[in-house]
């Protein structure tokens, strides 16, 4: 079921994951597909042999930008399903603009439809 909810962000984990104040872990999805932002060096996806996109500087920039785009901006999220890490999959918009697609357009994330 797809439901639109006002968004109250508690913590930005990285450029594609955040927590709401009601303790829901959210994975950002764009209108154009699944969003993948770079991982910070402490991420399990950056361990030797893992297949993560590891770029510490870009990961920090992506996290900061996601916060700028969604905190206190009247963001709305529409959620549908969960991923394998039990994150709720949500499309987030601010003033009818897709946040995931904005992150991609700014070079801070990519669309990955191969998951």
C-alpha angles and dihedrals in degrees: 000000000000115000130174114227134179109247126235109179119207101173139002109220097183140320094300105027133063141159126236123219089255089061099256115147109218131199113205117238124185130213086252097050146284114346121224120187125185118276127238117243092255092058117112086232088066097056117114109283095018121122101229130134099245119190114138098195094046091044091056092048091049092050092049093047093049088054091050091051099049111024114098093344102112092258119181125202130202113199132198123170136328136270127231090273091057093250116146110244109230138172110215125203133183117193088348091303118126110238095202093053089047090055089051093046090052092052094247096113142012135221113249117187094166097088 
